[in-house]
Amino acid sequence: MVRSLNTAQRAKAGETKDDSAFYYRVHSPVVLIEYDAQAPLFWNENSTSTP
C-alpha cells in the first residue's frame, strides 16, 4: 500500500465555503477513498427541520 501512494490521484469538486456541498476522492491501484458532503440541511440554526 505504501508503494502505491506515489501513484495516488486526487479529485475535488465543490466550493470551499462552510455551507457548500463538496466531494473529494483519492484513489490508487489498491486504495479508494471518497467523501461526498451534500448541501447541509441541518447545519443552519434557523432550520425548522430536525435530523
C-alpha positions as CSV (number, residue, x, y, z in Angstrom):
1,M,0.0,0.0,0.0
2,V,2.8,2.5,0.9
3,R,4.4,2.0,-2.6
4,S,1.1,2.8,-4.3
5,L,0.8,6.2,-2.6
6,N,3.2,7.6,-5.2
7,T,0.7,6.8,-7.9
8,A,-2.4,8.0,-6.0
9,Q,-4.6,10.5,-7.8
10,R,-6.9,13.1,-6.2
11,A,-10.0,14.8,-7.4
12,K,-12.1,17.5,-5.8
13,A,-15.4,19.3,-6.7
14,G,-17.3,22.0,-5.0
15,E,-16.8,25.2,-3.2
16,T,-14.8,25.9,0.0
17,K,-17.4,27.8,1.9
18,D,-18.6,26.3,5.2
19,D,-22.2,25.8,3.9
20,S,-21.3,24.4,0.5
21,A,-21.5,20.9,-0.8
22,F,-18.3,19.2,-1.9
23,Y,-16.8,15.9,-3.0
24,Y,-13.3,14.5,-2.9
25,R,-11.7,11.3,-4.0
26,V,-8.2,9.8,-3.6
27,H,-7.5,6.6,-5.5
28,S,-4.6,4.3,-6.4
29,P,-4.4,0.7,-7.6
30,V,-5.1,-0.5,-4.0
31,V,-6.8,2.3,-2.2
32,L,-10.1,4.2,-2.8
33,I,-11.3,7.0,-0.5
34,E,-14.4,9.0,-1.3
35,Y,-16.2,11.7,0.7
36,D,-19.4,13.4,-0.5
37,A,-20.7,16.1,1.7
38,Q,-24.1,17.1,0.4
39,A,-25.6,20.5,1.0
40,P,-26.1,20.8,4.7
41,L,-29.7,20.5,5.7
42,F,-29.4,20.8,9.5
43,W,-26.3,23.0,10.0
44,N,-28.3,26.2,9.8
45,E,-29.6,27.2,13.3
46,N,-32.7,28.8,11.6
47,S,-33.7,25.5,10.1
48,T,-37.2,24.3,11.0
49,S,-36.4,20.6,10.3
50,T,-34.9,18.1,12.7
51,P,-32.3,15.4,11.8
